[in-house]
Amino acid sequence: MNTFFLIGSRAPARSAADGLLGGEVPARSEVPDEFKWRLSDIYAADEEWEADLSRLRSELPRLSALRGTLGESPEELSACLRLRDEMSIAAGRVYVYASMRSHEDTADPKYQDMASRAATLMVEAASAASFVTPEIAAIPEETLHGFMDSRETARLFDDYRFTLKEITRQKEHVLSPEEEALLAKAGDMAAVSDNVFSMLTNADMKFPTIRDEEDLEAELTDERYMKYISSRSRDVRISAFGALYETYGRSRNTLGAAFNGMLKSSRFFADARKFDSDIAAALDGPNIPLAVYDNLIETVEANLPRLHRYMELRKRVLRLDELHMYDIYNPLVPNPYRGIPWETAKKMVSEALSPLGDEYMARFRLGLESGWIDVYANRGKRGGAYSWGSYGTHPYILLNYNGELSDVMTLAHEMGHSMHSLYSRANQPYPTSDYTTFCAEVASTANEELLLDHMLRSEGDLEKRIYLLNQRVERIRATVYRQVMFASFERDVHARSQAGENTTASELGHMWRGLNAKYFGPEMVIDDPISLEWSRIPHFYSPFYVYQYATGYSAAASLARRITAEGEPARARYLDFLKSGGSDYSIALLRRAGVDMSTPAPILDALDLFAGTLDEMESLLAGG
């Protein structure tokens, strides 16, 4: 079912900035309404939500009753598709509202119950609609084309031509209605490994305390880890690194079992749908050629000497005898951007995005001031950040704003997702309004690149400029090099699983250690605990997802530079891309926007940007 996107999840710090909330994280009721999202735009009261939930559950049999009729006439097929979409839109609103309410305070049992009931409704709706695709796939192609091309009935399918084209393309992997219903019901069971991982790492793991930069006792958590591993104090970094992986090590076998459960689930669904491999199944949905995945890894690995050079620079600048895995996140110069007020953050992002034009900026500013954003942390609020919403609602953004430059970047990122959704929903009918994950990170990352470009163009202070250059290098290291290392690991480990080879926790650690040695190069000491890092990557439970961060960054960086350099022609192509939603294949949409992801060129451009930024950093650090 075409329902919703949960995209752009991040994990910024949890305490609030601007002095508004002080040192204590406040209760939800203590946060002023102006800094909260306006979920009443979806349902004015919870009673309206309850009524919609009950109505939808009672109407699901209407959809099921159409089973067996779709090939009888174009009118029957069109009516079924429209009914399915009406129910999907309504179910999306129900699910999004309850979930976002539960994220406001994850300890509130009322909204946890509502979110659970909404999730159950989604499974029931998917099951009720499970016959639609296999019945359409069973219609002879000449009959289906007759429905769509007939002068009398063509208009009935104006919104569904791409959807029906996709079903025809994928028909060899579509099962019988009974088998599709069974796979839909297996969805809850398939999610168990991810749920076990999530509960173990978010709820059950207890981390020790460490000493912070002020030599005060500080409790470590997974979410706070990045703060401490980025510390200027090496002692803090060493303590955080050791404490985190000591904790994960105690659950090594459980995490290995959960990971293997994910591998078996991935293999089961690929086999069930008659794909040759897990990766073929994952790439078939967005119709991404396997060559794109393989070329990405080959291109990046051919350019590993550039990453090795950066590691050598880090070792020199930090004046270390040995460079360890806990020495790669701390900035090379002190952070000069702290305590950025929320109003300043909005102004920074608005100024940076002005090359996107008056129409974009008018909608952007409306979003900033119209109840889209939940800004600050409160007790029990879900961590991280995301952009969400559903068809028929405006976008919503969850933040945990803390006044850091990374938080300003997160605002630009999530607003990129939200503007993509806004443009898509305004210009596409529901069946083609959802863009693929392959395209999802482009709009968000393009906004970040425009922000960083804007800051670098106007920054003359040496220390601030070096810091910003280091930020760009780190972004490419983390988003291209690191994510491609993850993608290489996924490709290899799924292939091992498919071949029935060893995928125990010990073997996974051996594979992970080898990849780190390959990617980081001869200057890096590969500390033993890093062999556990695979066990804490949540994205591995969405197989073959992470490579899209690297492709998304590469496409976004290219498009941002074209917008800045070319002006109106590039901007027009980019806005057309935002408006296109999921109306064509991802590769085709991006090609029309001006970047061809079927070639290595955009990846090479990103790696050239990495090398060029590294050149300037080295020059400035040397006093040149």
N, C-alpha and C positions, 0 to 999 in steps of 0.2 A: 504493500500500500504506500502511496505517495503522501507522506504526512508531514514530516518535520526534519529539521537539521539541528543537531547540537554540535556547534563548531567553535574552534578557537579557544579551547580550554587552556588556561594558564594557571600559574600558581604564584602570584605576587605575595608580598608580606601581608600579614593579617591586621596589624594595628593601623589606626587612621592618622592622617596628617593634618596640616593647617592649624594645629592646636585646637581644632574644633572639639575633638573627643578626648583630649588629654591622654594620659598614660594608660588608663583602664579601658578595656574594650567594653562599650556600652551595651545595654539591653536594646532590643529592637525599638522599643517604645521611646527611647531616649534620642534616637536619631531624628533630626528634623525632616519633615515630609518633603522638603525641597530636594533632599538628597536620596529619595527613595523612588523606585520605579512605580508606575501607576498601573497596577494590574486590574484596577477597576475599569480600565478601558476594555478589558476582555469580558469580565463579569462584574456587574455592579455589586453583587453580594454572593456569598457562597451558596445561598439557596438557588440562585439561577444556575450555578454549576451543577448542583444536585439534580435539578430538573432536566438539564441537558444530558447528564449521564444516564438517568433513568430512561429518557426518551430514546436515546441512541441504542441502549441495550434492548429496548422493546422493538426497535425497528430493524435490527439486524436480520430477523427472519425474512423481511421483505427482499433483502439481497439474496439470501440463500434460496428463496423460492424461484429465482430466475435461472437456477442451475439447469443445464440441458437445453436452453432456448437460444443461445447466442448465435448459432449458425442459421437460424430459421429465417431471419430477415434483417435488413440494415436497421430498421426501427427498433427491433429487440436488442440488438447489439449496442446501439447508441444509448438507449434508455438504461441499460445495465451499467455502462461506463459512467454515465452522468450520476446515477444513483450511488455508485461506488464512490465517486469523487465527493458528492455532497456529504456522505457519511464520513469520509476520510477527513475532509475539512473540519467538520464538527468534532470528530474525535481528536484531531490535532489541537483544537482549542481547549478541549477538556483536559488533555494530557499536559499541555504546556502550562496552563493556569495552575493546576494542582502541583506540578513539579516545581514551578518557580515559587509558589507559596511555601512549599516544603524547604526550599533552599534559603528562604529568609531566616528560618530558625530550624535547623535540622533536629532539634530536640522537641519540637512541638508535635505531640502525638496526633492531633487533629489533622494536620496537613500531611503528615507521614501516611496516615490512613487514606486520605484522599488521593495521594500520589500512587499508593499501592493499588487502589481500586481503578484508577485511571490506566495504570499499566496493564491490569487484567483486561480492561475493556479493549485496549489496543491488540492484545493477543486474540481476544474473541473476534474482533473486527477483521483481523488478518485471516483467521480461520474461516470466517463467513465469506470472505472474498477470494479464498484460495482457488476456487474453481475457475475464476475469470480468465486468467492467463492460459491455463492448459486448454480451455475450450476454444479460445481464440486461435491458439497455435494449431488446433485440430481442424480449423476451417480451411478448406483448400485455398491456396493462394489466389487462384483465378476468381474464386467466389468473393474473397475478401477485397481484392482489387475492384471487382465489380461493384461491391457496396460503396467503396470510396470514390470511384470514378463516374458512377452513374449521375447524369444530370439531375435526376430527381432527388437523389439521396446524398450527394457529395458533401453538401453543406453540414450534414449531421456529423461529419468527421473532421471538420476544419481544425478542431482543437486536439485531435487524436492521431494525426497522421504520423508524427514521429514515434508516438507510443506504439502504434500498430507496426510500424517499420521495425522497431526494436524487438517486438515479440516474434516477428517473422525471422529476424536475424538470429535470435537465440532459441528458436523452436526445438532444435535438437537437444537442448538441455532442459526443456520443459517437460515435466512428468504428467502422469494422468491426474485428474482432479482428486482422486482418493490419495495418491502419493503426495501431491502438493499439500493437501490438508494435513497429512501425517507430518511432513516436514515443518509446516507452520506450527504445529503443536509441539514439535521437538525444539522449538526456539528457546523455551524456558529452560529445558534440560541442558542445551548447549551453552547457556550462559552461566552454568554453575562454576566452571573454572575461573571465569572472570570475577564472579561474585566471591568465591573463596579468596582469590588474590586480593580483592578490594577489602574484604572484611579483615583479613589477616594483617594487611599493611596499614589500613586506616584505623582499625578499631582495636585489634588484639595485640599488636606489637607495642612493647613498652621500651622506649629508648632511655638511656642513662642521661645524667646531667654532665655537662662539660663546663670549663671555665671560659668566659667570653673575653673580649678585648680589655675590659675593665677588671679582669680577674674575679668577676662575680659568677656565681653558680647559675647556669642557664640550662633549662631542660631542652634536650634535642628532640625534634620531631622530623618526619620526612619533609614537611613543608618548610621548616626553619633551616633545613640542611643547607640550602643554597646560600642563605645569609652567612652561615659560618664557613662554608667551603670557599666563599669569596672574600673572606676576611684578609686584611693586610697583615695580620699576625699569623705567622706560619705555625706557631704552637696551637692556635685555635683551629686552623685548617687540619692539622694532623689529628687533633683530638676528635673533631667532627667526623673525619674520614674513618678513623678507627672505630668510633662508637657506632656509626651507622652500619658499617659492614659486619661488625661483631654481632649486632642485633639481627641482621638479615641471615648471617651464617647460622644462627641457632635454629632458623626455620628453613634451612637449605633444602631439606628433603621434601617438606610440605610444598614449598614453592616449586620445586622440580616436578612434583606430582601434579600440581595445578597447571603448570606449563605444558606437561605432556597431555593432560586432559584437553587443553586447547588444541594441541597438534592433532589429536585423535578426532576431535570435533571437526576441525578444518578438513581433514582427510575424508571423514564420513560424508560431509555435504558435497565435496568435490566428486567423490565416487558416485554418490546418489544422482548427481546431475550429469554424470558421464563426461567429466573433464579428465584430461590426462594427468593433471597435477593441481596442487593447491593454488599455485600462483596463476595458472591458467584460469581457474575459477574466479579468483579475486580480480583479475584484470579484465575479464570478459564483461562484467557489468558496465563499466564506463567505456568499454571498447578501446582499451589502451593496448597497443601491440607489445608483445613481450620484448621486442627489440628496444623499446623506449626504456624499459627497466634495466635490461642488460647493458645498453649503451651508457646509461647514467652511471652505473657502477664502474664500467671500464674507463669512462672519461675521467671520473674523479680519481680512480686509483692510478691512472697515468700521470696525475698531477699531485701525487702525494709529496714529492720533494718540496713543494711550496708550503705545505703544512709543516714539514720537518724544519724548514727555514724559520717559520714562526716559533716553533718550539725552541730553536737555538736562540732566537731573539729574547724570548721569555727568560731563558736561563741566564743570559748576559745581563739583562736589565735588572732582574731580581737578585743578581749576584749570588747565584747558587752553585755549589760544587756539584750537586746532582739535582736534576729536575724530576719530580715525582708526580704521580697522578693527582695529588692534592694541590699541585701548583699551577693548574691550568685555568682556574676560574677567577682568581683575584686580578683586578685591573692593574696595569703596569704603572699607572699614576693614580694618586688619590682621587676619589670621586668628588668633583667640584659642584655637582648638581644634587642638592638635598633640600628637603623641606619646600618643595614646589607647591604653592597653593593651588587648589582645584581650579579657581578662576584663571590663574596663569596657565595651567595645563590646557584648558579649553582654548585659550588665546593662542598658545604655541601651535597646537594642532591645526586650528583654523587658518592661521597664517601660512603654515606649511602646505596645506592642501589647496591653496588658492589657484594653482595652475590647473585644477580640475574644472574651473569655470563657475560662473555665477549660479547656474541652475543647480549644480551639485552642491555648492556651498550654502545656498538658501535652504535646501533640504537637510543638509548636515547640521546647520545651526538650529533648525527647528527640532531636530532630534535631541540636541544637547539640552534644550529647554522644555521639552514636552513630555516628560515622564517616561523616557526610554531607559534611563540609567539608574541603577541602584549603586550608589557611589562608595559608601564606606563600610568597613567591617562592623559587625555587631556580634554579640555573643550567640554562638550557635549557627551563624551564617556559613553557608558553604564557602570553602576557600576557592582561590583561583579567579578566573574570569571567563566569560563566554558571551556570545551573541546568540539569541534564540528568538522565538516567536513562531507564529504559524500563519498560513495563508488567511488573509482577512484581518489580521492584526498588524499593528506597526511593530517594528523590531524592538527587542528588549536586550539590555546589556547588564550583566552582573559584573561588578568590579569589587575589589577590596583596596581602594586607593590609599596609598601610603606616602605620597609626596616624592617618590624617587623618579629619576628619569625613566627607569623601566616601567613605572606605572603610567607615565605620559605616553610611552611607546604602546603600552597595552590599550590605552584609550584610542589611539590612532588605529591600532590593529582591529579591535572589536567594532569600531565604527566603520571600518572598511567592510567587514562582514555584513554589518547591518545595512549599509548603503547598497551593497550588492543585493541583499534580500529585498530591500525597498524597491529598487529599480526593476528587479526581476518580477516581483509580484504585481507591480503596476503595469508591466508591459507584456506579461505572459499569462495565458490561461493556466489554471491549476495543473493540468497534466505536464506542462513543461516549465513550471515555475521553480522547481528544485534544481539547483546546479550540482554538479558532481563534486566529490571531495577533491578530485584532481584540479578543479577550478577554484575551489572554495578558498584556498590560501592565497590566491593571487591578489584579490582586491584588498585583503587585510595587510598583506606584506607590502604591497605597493604603497599604501598609506604610510607605513613605517619608513620605507625608503625615502619617500618625499619629505618626511619630517627630518630624517637624518641629513639628507641633502641640504635642506633649508638651514639647519643649524650649522653645518660645516661651511656653507657659503658665507654666513654672516659672522663666523667666530674667528677673531684674530688673536685671542688670548692663547699663548702657547700651551699651557697645561690643559686647558679645556679642549683645545683642538686635538692634542694627543689622546685625550680621554675619548673623544668622539671617534677618532680613527680606530682606536682600540675596540670601541663598541662595534664598529662595522666589521672589523676583522673577526671579532668573536661571533658576530651574527652569522657570518659565512662559515666559520668553523663549526658552530653548533647546528646550523640549519642545513648546510650542504655536506660538509665532510662527516660530521657525526651521524646525521640521519642516513647517509649513504652507507656508513659502516653498519648501522642497524639493519639497513635493507639487505646488505650482503649477508649478514648473520641470518636473517629470516629466510632468504633464498636457500642457504646451505642447510639450515636446520630442518626446514620443511622437506627438502629433498632427502635428507637422512631419514626422517620419519617415514616418508613414502617408501623408501627402500628397505624399511625394517631394521635400520642400523641404530647404533647406540645414541640415545638422547637423554641419558641420565643427567642429573645435576652436575656430576663430576665432568662428564664429557662436554656439556654446555659451557662450563667454566673454562675448560681447556680451549675450546673454540674461541671464546670471548677474549681470553688472554692473548691468543695469537693475533686476532684482529687488531687489538690495541697496539701491540708491538709493531704491526705492519703500518698502521695509520699514523702513529705518533713518532715513529722513527727512532734512530739510534741514540738521540740525546735523552730519551725518556726512560726512566726506571719504571718498569711495569710492576707495581706493588701487588703482592698476592691478593689482597682483598678485592681488587678490581675484577677478579674472576667471578665475583658474585653480582656484578652490576646488571647482567642480563635479567636477574631475578626481580629487579625493581622497576622495570620499564612497562608501564600499563598499556602502552600502545601495541605491544606484542600480542595482546588479547584481541586485537582487531587486525588479523593477519594482512600483511602487505599494505599497510596504511602509511608507514613513516616515509617511504620514498617520495610521497607527494609533498612533503615539506621541502625537499630539495628541489623538485621540479617547480613547485609553487614559488619558492624564493627566486629561482632563476628567471622564470617568466615575469614575475613582479618587478625585479630589478631592471630587466630590459624595458618593460613598459614604462616604468617611472622615468627612466632616462630619456625615452623617446618623447614622453609628454613634456618634460622640461625643455628638451632641445628643439622639438618640432612645433610645439604649441598646438593650435587648433586641429590640424589633421590627425595627430596622434591622440589628442583628447577625444575627438569624435569617435574614432575607432574603439577607444577604451570604454566610453560610455555605451556604445552599441554592445560591447561585450557584456557589460553589467546588465543591460536590458534583455539580453538573449537567454538568460537563465539556463535551462537545460534543453533548449530547443534544437540542439545539434550535438554531435560528438565533441568532447572536450578538445581534442587536437584541432578540429576544424574551427571551433569558436576562437581558440587562442591564435590560430594562424590568421584569421580575419582581423584580429586585434593587432597583429603585427609581429608575432613571435611563433616560430615553428618548433614545437617541442618534439617533433619526430626526428629532429637532427640534434647532434651534440652542440650546436652553436650556442644556444642560450646557456648551457652549463659551462662551456668554455668562457663565455662572457663574464659569468659570475666568478669564475676562478681567476680570470684576468683582473677583475675588480679587486679581488682578494690580494693578488700580487701587487697591483698598483698602490693600494692602500698601505700595504706592508712597506713598500718603497718609501712612501712619505713618512710613515712612522719612524722607520730606521733613520731617515735623514734628520727629522726633528729631534729624535732622541740623541743623535750624535752631535747636535748643535749646528746642523747644516742649514 
